[in-house]
Amino acid sequence: MSNLITDDNKDKILFVSHKNKKCGVYQYGINIINAIQNSKRYSFIYKECSNREELLDVINELQPKLIIYNHYPQTLSWFNQDLKEKISIPQIGIIHEVTQELVDVIKQDLFDYYIAPDPTLFPNNPIVFKTGRLVPKYVNTYPVPPVITIGSFGFATAGKGFEKLIIAVQDEFDEAIIRLHIPVGDFASLDSEDLINRCKQLVVKPKINLIISHDFLNTNQLLSFLAQNTVNVFLYEEHKNRGVSSVIDYALAVDRPIAITDSNMFRHITSDKSFMEDNMTIFIANRSKDEYSNLGKFKKLKVRIYIILKRLFYSKKFKGKISGEWLWLKKKATLREIINKETQHLQRFVSEWSPENLLMDYERILDRVLNRLPKNIPIFCSFDKYQLTSIGVPTIVLFNRILDNSAREQYKDVIDKLKELAPEVIERKIPEANIQQAFVLDTVEKFTSQIDNPKMLCIGSFEDTAAISLKKLNYKIEEVDPVINYDLSTFFHNYSTVKESYNVIFSTSVLEHIRNDELFITQIVELLDVGGVAILTFDYDDRYQFGDSIPLEDYRLYTQKDLRERILPLLVGCSLVDEPNWECPNPDFVYVDKYNYTFATLVFQKNSL
């Protein structure tokens, strides 16, 4: 793995892991690098390091553009904040024990960015990127075992349910094989021998054959172990504060039924509760008699059963023939419903969590991190300049700008238009601040003039005179505002919200009131369709420094430095519609006779997904 051929035309990405091979984190890193190393955009170089000196030597030799760490506190314990600060290139850490609570609060103390392999997360933190899981590619050529064989595996950590499984199997079967793989790992110092002895003592039926192996298996060996079982069962306890378990990634790959508890570590496939029941009845085809045999229940266990068989034969009645295959059936559901529901449910995961899709996830993350500043392209590659200037104010030559007294004079007619279309609301506004709504109204009309039936979103629409005026002019606008429905993040995560679908998104004087403004910007980027335009205004003062006195309702005033170094790098796949001019040495807006600042605008276009 250490001698991968690199392409000099690609950016080098260093992927760092540790050297202890008998470790689930190590195997995870191997699986990830195998899935992403054929990238057409990046050259991934895998290195195993055991101390800081080795890492610094590798960095000095390779000169990579970015580093990804297959990080776990026990396996890379030598990597710390002090070492991170000595490395000037961007650094990304994979979080293995990831929870929503951790994602929401994690900071750049240890890494600049984080990769969280948990599809259920809401990425509310702009430095955290989530990915799908990785289902290894595997073709199962093993025949169905003649005796029902129940398999499970994992380190001898608490709450894996091995003992519970042995009891449950004996409650159901007089004859069965239980295959447990409980390996000894480099970092698992638990007493597996004690667990194995307890498991053996639980076997009381003469035809229940318990087979326990403990040699550490690599990915292919582990898949072969799972492929030889009739069903693979994982009876984990709840584990509220744990990350997603990798056992499902392996189990999905071998095309065998899976039985699991409703553990939090399986949340990525148990989020659909509609088919969850406390007891599941097992029907297995008796191959010699070619008929169903009712073999009992998993008693008192909250177990979810999946079918992932590709060659599934079934009849309309439960007592039909089944040609040597097996099925898990549930109460209150027809056989056809079970097959269709569960097969589609699991196969969706198998297709979504493929090496190809994981590579796409990683490439998007690296694009976002490495493309720190958007590359401007001429705005009029999509919009015709003549038609733009023919709508509204004809003298507009700049969209990323300062909205000062000269702008108030330029947009005077549009301000009068606001007074005509939204007279009651504008009476409650500060007159000098109306320049923002005037800019938004005119700019929205200019850009929508080039689009048939534009799909539009207003963020912060409550009493926004620009939004009110546009609706009076018969524009169809979706509205988001905590006063009338919800905030942007809630809207973004709604199942009905279609990402990459909006032609125009506008927001007037909202950005400075948002605590997590980076998340706000990235969500707008994801909501925009290709060619779509975002139009924002905000409070601005290039003299502002952190700690200066600002209005109580603001979290910040923006500066050129802040916009260029913090906000613009978030516009991945976008470009400003023109070269900005945010120079304003003498701001001319005064708020409550105390705060002196001005307003600025940000207008950008989505170029690619």
Secondary structure, 3 states (H helix, E strand, C coil): CCCCCCCCCCEEEEEEECCCCCCHHHHHHHHHHHHHCCCCCEEEEEEECCCHHHHHHHHHHHCCCEEEECCCCCCCCCCCHHHHHHCCCCEEEECCCCCHHHHHHCCCCCCCEEEECCCCCCCCCCCEEECCCCCCCCCCCCCCCCCCEEEEECCCCCCCCHHHHHHHHHHHCCCEEEEEECCCCCCCCCCHHHHHHHHHHHCCCCCEEEEEECCCCCHHHHHHHHHCCCEEEECCCCCCCCCCCCHHHHHHHCCCCEEEECCHHHCCCCCCHHHCCCCCEEEEEECCCCEEEEEEECCCCCEEEECCCCCCCCCCCCCCCCCCCCEEECCCCCHHHHHHHHHHHHHHHHHHCCHHHHHHHHHHHHHHHHCCCCCCCCHHHCCCHHHHHCCCCCCCCCCCCEECHHHHHHCHHHHHHHHHHCHHHHCCCCHHHHHHHHHHHHHHHHHHCCCCCCCEEEECCCCCHHHHHHHHCCCCEEEECCCCCCCHHHHHHCCCCCCCCEEEEEECCCHHHCCCHHHHHHHHHHHEEEEEEEEEEEEECCCCCCCCCCCCCCCCCECHHHHHHHHHHHCCCEEECCCCCCCCCCCCEEECCCEEEEEEEEEEEECCC
